[in-house]
């Protein structure tokens, strides 16, 4: 089919979508690890790290819902997880990836400087702030890892025009840049952003989930 790299991956993913046939109890362990990480940050009152984690996670869910809607309206998602997951939550989101993204923002926060205006390096007269450089670097690393994943049976870019460059620009840069800067926001702004994104995500899940569109 025109512009489709691997159309069969869509059907393979749909065949296991929200099926419990492959569920692995190791997921419970991973969930407990994620909860431990969050409770540890909360116990330390490290609200910047918590905000960095939740801001990335809520954006992640929004992007995954959009990917599912692309599948609904076009017949094929941009990316799918046709195998290798113990539970496929959405067509492009296995539970293991979901738990990983739940803490990715917290992991990044450990690299951030105390001062958001700290300069990483300069190119001519252009100064690159360290938080921005770290976020772009993590986005690039995530894109490179995704290239590797596409050589396995567990992750597929379905459309020919969806690749490492597009995922870097439209997925990972928003993930990591917003996460990095949310670390420094005032508590009111952190709460407002996370709650707003969570409400949007929940509303989309309820609306399109009830219509069997995701």
Backbone bond lengths (Angstrom), bond angles and torsions (degrees), N, CA, C in turn:
res aa  C-N    CA-C-N  psi(-1)  N-CA   C-N-CA  omega(-1)  CA-C   N-CA-C  phi
1 X - - - 1.466 - - 1.527 109.74 -
2 X 1.322 116.41 143.56 1.458 122.64 -176.04 1.521 111.45 -60.26
3 X 1.336 114.94 129.41 1.462 124.10 176.61 1.529 114.06 71.55
4 X 1.331 117.90 3.07 1.455 120.13 179.22 1.520 109.71 -101.67
5 X 1.321 115.16 125.40 1.452 120.40 -179.46 1.527 110.93 -81.18
6 X 1.334 116.12 -44.26 1.457 120.44 -178.37 1.523 109.90 -147.89
7 X 1.339 117.74 78.55 1.467 120.61 -177.17 1.527 113.52 -64.22
8 X 1.342 117.32 -26.59 1.459 120.07 -179.17 1.525 111.57 -64.30
9 X 1.341 116.35 -26.35 1.461 120.42 -179.25 1.524 111.66 -61.88
10 X 1.319 117.52 -29.50 1.464 120.43 178.10 1.517 110.36 -64.27
11 X 1.317 117.18 -50.16 1.464 120.59 -179.00 1.514 111.50 -66.13
12 X 1.335 116.58 -37.84 1.462 119.85 178.46 1.530 110.59 -61.18
13 X 1.334 116.40 -40.16 1.463 120.27 178.33 1.527 111.13 -69.06
14 X 1.314 116.60 -42.71 1.465 119.80 179.13 1.527 111.54 -61.81
15 X 1.323 116.59 -30.68 1.470 120.75 -179.31 1.529 112.42 -66.21
16 X 1.335 116.85 -25.83 1.473 119.39 -178.66 1.525 112.58 -112.86
17 X 1.321 116.79 5.16 1.464 121.00 -176.45 1.528 111.13 -59.73
18 X 1.315 115.65 120.78 1.463 124.25 -179.99 1.534 113.53 50.80
19 X 1.330 114.84 35.55 1.460 121.31 174.10 1.522 109.12 -96.93
20 X 1.327 116.38 137.23 1.459 120.48 179.56 1.517 113.85 -89.01
21 X 1.332 116.95 6.22 1.466 120.85 -174.16 1.527 113.23 -63.05
22 X 1.337 116.88 -28.45 1.462 119.91 -174.77 1.531 112.49 -111.82
23 X 1.320 116.59 13.94 1.465 119.54 -174.80 1.520 110.98 -62.57
24 X 1.336 114.64 136.87 1.459 122.08 -179.11 1.525 108.63 -119.98
25 X 1.324 116.75 133.58 1.463 120.68 -177.35 1.522 113.40 -66.32
26 X 1.332 118.32 -12.37 1.462 120.31 176.27 1.524 111.41 -62.38
27 X 1.321 116.78 -20.81 1.465 121.03 177.29 1.524 110.51 -61.66
28 X 1.319 116.71 -36.29 1.470 120.36 178.85 1.520 110.35 -62.34
29 X 1.326 116.23 -41.91 1.463 120.31 177.25 1.524 110.40 -61.69
30 X 1.344 116.81 -45.51 1.467 120.33 -179.45 1.520 110.93 -62.13
31 X 1.327 117.30 -38.77 1.465 121.36 178.31 1.518 110.85 -62.20
32 X 1.329 116.97 -43.44 1.457 120.97 179.45 1.527 110.71 -63.59
33 X 1.338 117.01 -38.31 1.470 120.82 177.80 1.526 110.25 -62.59
34 X 1.319 117.01 -44.27 1.471 121.01 178.35 1.522 110.40 -61.16
35 X 1.329 117.24 -45.70 1.463 120.65 179.01 1.521 111.54 -62.89
36 X 1.330 116.53 -39.57 1.469 120.28 177.94 1.526 110.59 -60.31
37 X 1.323 115.92 -44.72 1.467 120.22 -179.17 1.531 110.82 -60.78
38 X 1.335 116.35 -44.75 1.473 119.35 179.94 1.530 111.27 -67.50
39 X 1.338 117.03 -45.07 1.464 119.42 -178.64 1.521 111.03 -64.97
40 X 1.314 116.84 -32.23 1.456 120.65 177.55 1.528 110.54 -65.54
41 X 1.334 116.97 -43.24 1.470 120.34 177.75 1.522 111.23 -67.03
42 X 1.329 116.39 -38.90 1.466 120.65 178.48 1.520 110.48 -65.36
43 X 1.334 116.85 -41.88 1.459 121.43 179.24 1.530 111.63 -60.80
44 X 1.338 115.08 -33.51 1.466 120.48 178.92 1.528 111.65 -85.43
45 X 1.344 115.94 -1.55 1.465 122.49 -176.21 1.529 111.05 57.59
46 X 1.314 114.94 35.89 1.465 121.31 178.24 1.526 108.48 -88.71
47 X 1.323 115.19 70.63 1.459 121.03 -172.10 1.522 112.48 -67.69
48 X 1.329 117.51 -26.74 1.457 119.62 176.86 1.522 111.53 -63.01
49 X 1.335 116.50 -42.68 1.460 120.75 178.53 1.523 111.22 -65.72
50 X 1.336 115.76 -41.48 1.468 119.86 178.32 1.532 110.14 -61.83
51 X 1.335 116.17 -43.94 1.461 120.57 178.66 1.522 111.08 -63.35
52 X 1.328 116.57 -41.29 1.463 120.27 178.68 1.523 110.80 -61.66
53 X 1.331 116.10 -39.38 1.456 119.93 179.09 1.511 112.79 -69.06
54 X 1.324 116.90 -47.57 1.459 120.28 -175.74 1.527 112.57 -73.50
55 X 1.323 117.84 -32.20 1.466 119.36 178.30 1.525 110.35 -65.14
56 X 1.331 116.41 -43.94 1.474 119.20 177.18 1.521 110.06 -64.20
57 X 1.319 116.63 -42.43 1.468 120.57 -176.17 1.527 112.18 -64.46
58 X 1.323 117.24 -41.09 1.464 119.07 -179.67 1.526 111.74 -70.18
59 X 1.332 117.02 -35.64 1.470 119.65 175.34 1.526 109.78 -67.12
60 X 1.319 115.31 -40.21 1.471 121.09 177.36 1.525 110.83 -55.36
61 X 1.330 117.21 -46.11 1.464 119.98 179.78 1.529 111.78 -65.30
62 X 1.325 116.37 -38.84 1.464 119.54 177.97 1.523 110.71 -60.26
63 X 1.331 117.04 -45.31 1.458 121.43 -179.71 1.530 110.72 -64.74
64 X 1.323 117.27 -40.38 1.464 119.95 179.68 1.525 111.74 -66.29
65 X 1.325 116.61 -36.40 1.467 119.95 176.69 1.524 110.10 -65.53
66 X 1.322 117.13 -42.77 1.465 120.82 177.14 1.520 110.42 -59.93
67 X 1.320 117.54 -42.55 1.462 121.29 178.16 1.524 111.05 -59.81
68 X 1.332 116.66 -40.18 1.456 120.74 177.46 1.525 111.60 -65.12
69 X 1.334 115.98 -37.81 1.466 119.36 178.95 1.526 111.27 -70.62
70 X 1.327 117.02 -33.00 1.468 120.01 173.75 1.522 109.55 -58.94
71 X 1.324 116.40 -41.91 1.468 120.51 177.83 1.533 110.80 -62.46
72 X 1.319 115.92 -42.77 1.463 120.38 -178.03 1.527 111.90 -63.29
73 X 1.322 116.61 -44.68 1.459 120.28 -173.73 1.529 113.84 -86.69
74 X 1.341 117.40 -25.36 1.469 119.35 -178.40 1.520 113.12 -108.94
75 X 1.331 115.73 -15.55 1.459 119.69 -177.55 1.513 113.50 97.30
76 X 1.345 116.14 -14.22 1.465 120.05 -179.69 1.519 110.25 -146.21
77 X 1.345 115.47 132.91 1.459 120.53 175.57 1.522 109.81 -74.12
78 X 1.328 116.23 166.35 1.468 120.10 175.99 1.521 110.18 -70.62
79 X 1.327 116.48 -39.50 1.466 121.85 175.85 1.524 108.40 -140.12
80 X 1.326 115.79 152.46 1.455 120.95 178.04 1.516 109.98 -136.97
81 X 1.325 114.72 162.50 1.465 121.89 172.19 1.538 105.80 -118.68
82 X 1.333 116.84 88.25 1.465 120.08 -174.32 1.528 114.48 -81.73
83 X 1.322 117.34 -10.25 1.464 120.54 -177.67 1.528 108.77 -163.35
84 X 1.330 116.02 170.94 1.453 120.95 171.49 1.507 116.00 85.25
85 X 1.330 118.60 -2.64 1.456 121.22 178.32 1.516 109.38 -111.31
86 X 1.320 115.98 148.60 1.462 118.88 178.75 1.528 111.81 -84.22
87 X 1.326 116.93 -14.84 1.463 120.15 175.19 1.515 109.05 -159.40
88 X 1.332 116.81 119.93 1.463 122.04 -179.04 1.530 108.43 -94.12
89 X 1.325 116.10 109.24 1.464 121.33 -177.15 1.519 111.09 -76.23
90 X 1.324 116.51 -52.28 1.463 124.55 174.09 1.519 106.86 -126.40
91 X 1.315 117.52 167.37 1.456 120.44 -171.45 1.528 113.76 -57.21
92 X 1.338 117.09 -27.64 1.452 119.97 178.89 1.512 113.65 -114.80
93 X 1.333 116.45 16.23 1.460 120.08 -172.39 1.522 112.11 -135.08
94 X 1.329 115.59 101.60 1.453 120.83 171.80 1.517 109.76 -81.71
95 X 1.311 116.76 156.43 1.463 120.26 -175.25 1.518 112.12 -64.29
96 X 1.332 117.52 -30.35 1.462 120.10 178.78 1.530 111.26 -67.23
97 X 1.339 116.32 -43.25 1.461 120.40 176.25 1.524 110.93 -64.39
98 X 1.322 116.00 -37.90 1.456 120.45 179.20 1.527 111.02 -60.51
99 X 1.329 117.13 -44.97 1.456 120.76 179.94 1.527 111.59 -68.86
100 X 1.324 116.15 -33.85 1.464 119.57 177.25 1.523 110.82 -64.35
101 X 1.333 116.69 -46.04 1.465 119.67 179.75 1.527 111.90 -67.90
102 X 1.317 117.46 -21.94 1.461 120.48 177.84 1.522 111.66 -63.04
103 X 1.338 117.32 -28.46 1.470 120.05 -178.26 1.530 113.07 -114.14
104 X 1.327 118.08 -2.00 1.468 120.48 -177.46 1.523 112.26 -58.55
105 X 1.327 116.81 -39.05 1.465 119.97 179.87 1.515 112.17 -67.81
106 X 1.338 116.79 -36.51 1.462 120.31 177.21 1.524 110.17 -65.42
107 X 1.332 115.84 -42.17 1.468 120.11 178.17 1.525 110.11 -59.02
108 X 1.332 116.83 -45.67 1.459 120.13 179.81 1.526 111.38 -62.56
109 X 1.326 117.01 -36.18 1.467 120.45 -176.52 1.520 112.11 -60.61
110 X 1.330 117.01 -24.65 1.468 120.64 -179.67 1.529 111.62 -71.44
111 X 1.324 116.78 -14.06 1.461 121.34 179.05 1.518 113.09 -95.23
112 X 1.329 116.56 -12.27 1.461 120.62 -171.55 1.529 112.37 -78.75
113 X 1.330 116.80 143.75 1.475 120.83 177.48 1.521 110.57 -76.74
114 X 1.314 116.97 163.82 1.458 120.88 177.83 1.528 111.24 -67.46
115 X 1.329 116.36 -34.98 1.462 121.62 -178.10 1.525 109.57 -100.52
116 X 1.340 118.55 115.65 1.462 120.88 -178.94 1.532 113.06 -65.61
117 X 1.336 117.44 -15.19 1.462 120.81 -179.50 1.530 112.49 -92.83
118 X 1.330 116.46 0.03 1.462 119.82 179.44 1.532 109.74 -60.78
119 X 1.317 115.99 134.43 1.458 121.27 -175.68 1.536 110.73 -91.16
120 X 1.323 115.00 131.95 1.465 120.50 177.55 1.519 110.51 -81.95
121 X 1.355 115.12 -51.07 1.460 120.91 177.03 1.520 108.48 -163.45
122 X 1.300 116.38 168.15 1.462 121.82 -179.46 1.520 109.85 -122.50
123 X 1.337 114.69 142.90 1.465 121.65 173.78 1.520 106.58 -118.92
124 X 1.337 116.79 99.65 1.458 119.54 -173.51 1.509 109.35 65.09
125 X 1.314 116.18 -123.39 1.466 120.84 179.13 1.526 111.86 -92.52
126 X 1.308 116.52 0.30 1.463 120.23 -178.15 1.527 109.77 -94.29
127 X 1.327 116.47 119.24 1.462 122.34 178.32 1.526 109.25 -98.42
128 X 1.312 116.62 129.25 1.462 121.70 -179.07 1.522 109.15 -100.09
129 X 1.342 118.16 113.39 1.471 120.19 178.70 1.529 110.63 -61.40
130 X 1.301 115.80 145.11 1.468 120.59 -177.39 1.532 112.63 -60.86
131 X 1.356 119.86 -42.74 1.473 118.90 178.51 1.526 112.34 -59.52
132 X 1.334 117.21 -39.89 1.453 120.75 179.40 1.532 110.76 -66.75
133 X 1.328 116.15 -43.17 1.462 120.16 179.92 1.523 111.05 -63.03
134 X 1.320 116.46 -41.01 1.467 120.76 178.78 1.519 110.64 -64.67
135 X 1.334 116.59 -42.86 1.463 120.66 179.75 1.525 111.36 -63.89
136 X 1.330 116.91 -45.26 1.468 120.46 178.74 1.526 110.25 -63.98
137 X 1.331 116.01 -39.68 1.456 119.90 178.19 1.518 112.24 -62.55
138 X 1.325 117.13 -41.75 1.463 120.69 177.98 1.525 111.65 -68.37
139 X 1.333 116.08 -37.01 1.461 119.86 176.40 1.524 110.70 -62.65
140 X 1.329 115.45 -41.08 1.462 120.13 178.37 1.525 110.90 -65.36
141 X 1.324 116.43 -43.25 1.464 120.36 178.78 1.521 110.90 -61.77
142 X 1.320 117.05 -43.06 1.467 120.55 179.00 1.523 111.27 -62.38
143 X 1.334 116.71 -38.53 1.468 120.55 178.62 1.524 110.93 -65.74
144 X 1.321 116.32 -39.67 1.469 120.45 178.58 1.524 110.38 -65.34
145 X 1.322 116.55 -42.02 1.465 120.33 177.42 1.524 110.16 -61.83
146 X 1.332 116.42 -38.11 1.462 119.72 179.77 1.521 111.38 -66.65
147 X 1.335 117.25 -32.45 1.475 119.85 174.27 1.515 109.34 -58.70
148 X 1.330 116.42 -46.05 1.466 120.09 177.80 1.523 111.23 -59.47
149 X 1.337 116.40 -43.59 1.464 119.63 -177.59 1.516 112.50 -60.85
150 X 1.344 116.60 -32.77 1.462 119.38 -178.89 1.532 112.35 -70.34
151 X 1.325 117.10 -12.29 1.464 120.18 175.20 1.530 111.50 -89.71
152 X 1.324 116.00 1.69 1.458 120.82 175.67 1.520 108.53 -105.75
153 X 1.313 116.36 177.21 1.472 119.88 178.76 1.523 112.19 -86.32
154 X 1.339 116.19 -1.53 1.457 119.79 -170.62 1.516 115.54 -94.57
155 X 1.331 117.63 -13.05 1.461 119.56 -175.83 1.518 109.04 -147.56
156 X 1.333 116.43 130.54 1.473 119.95 -174.07 1.520 110.55 -134.75
157 X 1.336 115.87 131.00 1.461 121.28 165.35 1.523 106.14 -85.35
158 X 1.320 117.00 114.54 1.467 120.38 -171.33 1.522 112.02 -79.50
159 X 1.321 117.32 -45.69 1.464 121.12 -178.24 1.524 110.54 -86.29
160 X 1.310 117.63 142.61 1.465 122.10 -178.06 1.524 112.70 -62.41
161 X 1.335 117.00 -32.09 1.460 120.32 -176.61 1.530 112.59 -85.84
162 X 1.329 117.01 -5.47 1.468 119.74 176.28 1.527 108.19 -94.59
163 X 1.318 116.84 119.04 1.460 120.51 -171.18 1.528 110.49 -151.24
164 X 1.317 116.66 -166.95 1.466 121.25 -176.89 1.527 112.31 -61.79
165 X 1.326 117.02 -34.15 1.463 120.13 -179.04 1.519 111.14 -70.72
166 X 1.332 116.66 -46.44 1.465 119.65 -179.06 1.526 111.53 -67.11
167 X 1.326 116.78 -39.72 1.466 118.85 179.39 1.532 110.33 -68.61
168 X 1.323 117.03 -33.14 1.462 121.59 176.94 1.529 110.78 -63.63
169 X 1.327 116.32 -46.05 1.469 121.43 -175.44 1.523 112.24 -76.29
170 X 1.328 117.12 -47.56 1.463 120.76 -169.75 1.526 114.63 -94.53
171 X 1.331 117.26 -14.78 1.462 119.82 -179.29 1.530 111.77 -116.33
172 X 1.314 116.39 -62.14 1.461 118.85 -169.44 1.524 114.52 -76.08
173 X 1.312 118.46 -34.17 1.470 118.58 175.88 1.530 110.85 -61.89
174 X 1.343 119.75 -49.24 1.473 118.59 175.58 1.525 112.60 -58.46
175 X 1.344 117.04 -42.95 1.467 120.32 179.27 1.522 111.30 -52.02
176 X 1.339 114.44 -59.41 1.460 119.89 -168.33 1.530 114.10 -82.04
177 X 1.322 117.70 -31.06 1.470 119.29 178.79 1.529 110.57 -69.55
178 X 1.322 117.20 -47.20 1.470 119.48 178.64 1.525 110.01 -63.33
179 X 1.319 116.48 -42.18 1.467 120.24 178.71 1.518 111.41 -59.24
180 X 1.331 116.26 -44.65 1.467 120.54 -178.51 1.525 111.70 -62.10
181 X 1.330 116.69 -45.86 1.457 118.80 -175.52 1.530 112.52 -80.01
182 X 1.332 117.34 -24.26 1.462 118.79 176.10 1.527 111.10 -66.02
183 X 1.314 115.96 -23.06 1.463 121.86 176.54 1.527 111.05 -57.75
184 X 1.328 117.31 -30.92 1.473 122.48 -175.02 1.528 113.17 -100.90
185 X 1.314 118.21 -8.94 1.459 119.97 -176.92 1.525 111.36 -63.84
186 X 1.327 114.67 157.94 1.456 120.11 171.51 1.529 109.02 -65.05
187 X 1.355 117.98 148.64 1.467 121.08 -177.73 1.532 113.79 -51.55
188 X 1.319 116.58 -38.59 1.470 119.66 -179.42 1.527 110.90 -63.26
189 X 1.320 116.81 -41.88 1.458 120.76 179.50 1.525 110.74 -69.52
190 X 1.322 117.07 -38.50 1.461 121.10 177.33 1.525 110.16 -59.13
191 X 1.325 116.03 -50.88 1.460 120.89 -179.19 1.517 111.49 -62.33
192 X 1.323 116.33 -43.47 1.456 120.83 -178.14 1.529 111.38 -60.96
193 X 1.327 116.02 -46.22 1.466 119.88 -178.96 1.523 111.24 -64.59
194 X 1.321 116.43 -48.64 1.470 120.44 -175.87 1.526 110.97 -65.40
195 X 1.314 117.01 -43.78 1.468 120.37 179.91 1.522 110.57 -64.93
196 X 1.347 116.77 -42.69 1.473 120.14 179.05 1.521 111.07 -60.92
197 X 1.344 116.95 -47.60 1.457 120.61 179.93 1.533 111.06 -63.71
198 X 1.332 116.48 -39.78 1.465 119.95 -179.85 1.529 111.13 -64.42
199 X 1.332 116.37 -39.92 1.469 120.57 178.34 1.527 110.50 -65.32
200 X 1.333 116.28 -42.90 1.461 120.09 178.08 1.522 110.40 -61.21
201 X 1.330 116.46 -47.20 1.464 120.54 179.50 1.521 111.21 -59.65
202 X 1.327 116.15 -47.31 1.460 120.62 -178.23 1.520 111.13 -63.38
203 X 1.337 116.49 -41.65 1.461 120.49 179.26 1.537 111.02 -62.71
204 X 1.324 116.33 -43.27 1.467 120.17 179.19 1.524 111.23 -64.30
205 X 1.333 116.47 -40.82 1.468 120.30 179.18 1.527 110.35 -63.79
206 X 1.325 116.50 -44.80 1.471 120.22 -178.45 1.526 110.76 -65.81
207 X 1.338 116.10 -47.45 1.470 120.23 -176.53 1.529 111.32 -66.01
208 X 1.338 116.18 -56.64 1.457 119.07 -175.03 1.530 112.16 -78.24
209 X 1.336 116.67 -26.20 1.462 118.98 175.45 1.525 110.89 -67.81
210 X 1.323 117.37 -41.73 1.466 120.48 179.08 1.518 111.76 -65.44
211 X 1.327 116.84 -23.53 1.470 121.60 178.57 1.523 111.53 -94.56
212 X 1.339 117.20 5.11 1.464 122.92 -178.40 1.535 111.78 56.84
213 X 1.329 115.27 40.67 1.463 120.06 -178.41 1.529 112.43 -105.55
214 X 1.326 117.22 -3.52 1.467 119.36 176.63 1.541 108.69 -135.03
